[in-house]
Amino acid sequence: MPILGKENDIHPEDLFDRSEEYESAWLFYILSRREKEFMRQLYALKIAFFGPTIEKKYRSPNGRFRTSYVPLFSNYVFVFGNEDQRYSTMTTNCVSRYTEIQDRPRLFKDLCQVHQVLSSGVAITQEQKLSTGDPVVVKNGPFKGFEGHVVRRENQTRLLVYVKFIEQGVSMEIDESQLQGI
């Protein structure tokens, strides 16, 4: 049983369908272990954000299995909106610093791919340090059109999908016949 259930890690739910509505995009660096608090405040303020969380299972010292939801990108949350919303975001008392993203289309493409992989329910591996492989595009299957890099680990072919701006992402096992070089 989870300690706390999964909370909103995206607002609004159709954020990636409405990407043209937002004037600006920022990458906020959040104070340590305050990502969920920050996202709760953004949700209450009705400010668009994406801070993906993943399920983590572990065994407690007394032997029970526990489930918690941890941020995929520790200390990072992406926020979208206008200058007034950016100012409101700064008043949450959770922000260390922020950077405005200049290449919004690339950011939305990267984040949308990560969101779709997480929503699909496939087994993923969190990738902190990227070791790039050959750039590929998926030819067919549920991830058709996804772009990423091929990583080979432990006799597995994995597709690495990442957010360029923070050099972090996720990888999933994929059949090599579904990939085509770019």
N, C-alpha and C positions, 0 to 999 in steps of 0.2 A: 504494500500500500504506500502511495506517495506521501511524503511529509507534507507537501503543499501540491495542489493540483497544478496543471499547466496553466499559465496565465497568458494574456494577450502579448504576443511578441511582434504583432503587425497591426497597424491601424491606419486607415480603414482596411477591411478585409480585401477589398479590390484595389489596393494601392498600386499595383503594377499595371492595371488596366487604365488608371487615371494619371499616368506619369506626366502628361502634358499640362495638367492643372497646376503644377507646383512651380513657382518662380525660381526657387533655389533648392539646393541639396547640400547638407552638411554632414560631416563625419564628426561626431562628438566623442571625445575621450572622457569616460566617466570615472569618477573616483572609485577606488577598489571596492568590489562587492556591492555596488549600489545600482547595478544595471536595472534590476527589476523595479526597484523603488522609482528610478528615473522614468521607466516606461509607464508605470502606474500614474505618475504625475502628468506625463504627456497625454495619456488616454483621457484623464479627467479634464485636461485643457483642450481636448479635441485637436491635437496637433499630430500630423501624419508622421509615423516612424516605422522602422524595421530594425529589430534586434533579435535575431533568431536564437531560439533555445533548443537544446537537444536533451533527450532523456538519458540519464546516467544511473545505472544500477550498481549497487555495491552491497557488501555485507557489513552489518554493524558489528561492534565488538562482542555483542551478546549472541551473534550468529544469525540474526534476522536479516532478510533481504530488504533493502531500502531502495526507493526510487526518488530521484530528485531531478529537477529541470535546471540545467546550467546554461549560461550563455555560450553560443557557438564561438563568438568572437569576444573574448574577455575584454572588458572595459570599453567596448565600442558599440555605439548605437547610431544608426543613420536616421536623420531627421529631414523632413521636407516641408516647405512652406514659403512664407514671405518674411520680410524683415521683422515685423511685429511678433510673429511666432518664434523667430530666432531669439528675440529679446526675452519673451516669456520662458523659453527653454532655459535661458541662462539664469533665471531666478529660481530654479528648482533646488539649488544648493547641492547638486550632484555632479556638476560639470567641472572637469579640470581644465580642458581646452577644447577647441574645435577648429575644423578646417572646412572651408567651402570647397565643394567639388565642382570643378570647371567642366568636366566631361560627363554631364548628366546622362546622356543616352547610353554611354558605356557602363556607367554605374547601374542604371536600371536593368540593363541586359544581364550583367553579372549577378545582381541581387535576385532577379527573377529566376535565373537558373538555379541558384542556391535554394531559393524558396520552393521551387518545384521538386527538387531532389529531396528536400526534407519532408515535403508533403506527401511524397510517393510512398513512404514507408520502407524503402529499400535500406539494407544495412549500409551504414556509412562509417567512414573513419575521419576524424577531425584532423585537419592538416594545418600545422602551425608554421613550420619551416618548409617553404616550397622548393622542391627540386624539380625543375621543369624538364619535361620529356618532349617528345614530338608533338607539335600542335595537330589536333584532329577535330573532325566534326562527326557526330553520330549520324549514320545513314538511315537507320530504321529503328523501330521499337518505340517504347514510351518516351524516350529522350531524344527523338529525332530532331535534328537541328541544333542540338547543344554543342557548344564549342568548349574545348578544354585541352588538356595535355595527357598523354599516356604515361603512366607510371607503372613499373613492374616491381612487385614485391611478393616474396614468398610464393613463387610460381603462379601469381595472379596478375592479370592485366586489369588495371584500375584506371578509370577516367577521373582526372582531377579537375574539378570545377571550383574556381576561386574568384575572389573579389580583388581585382588588381590593386586598388587603392590601399589595402591593408595587407596584401600578400598573405592572405589566409583563405582557407576554403575547406571543402570536403572532397573525399574520393569515394568511389563506389566500384565494386567489381562489375566488369562488363565484358561481353564476348568480343573478341578482337575482330570478328567478321562484321560487326556493326559499325566499325570505325573506318574513316577515310581520312587520309592525310590532307592537310591544308597547304 
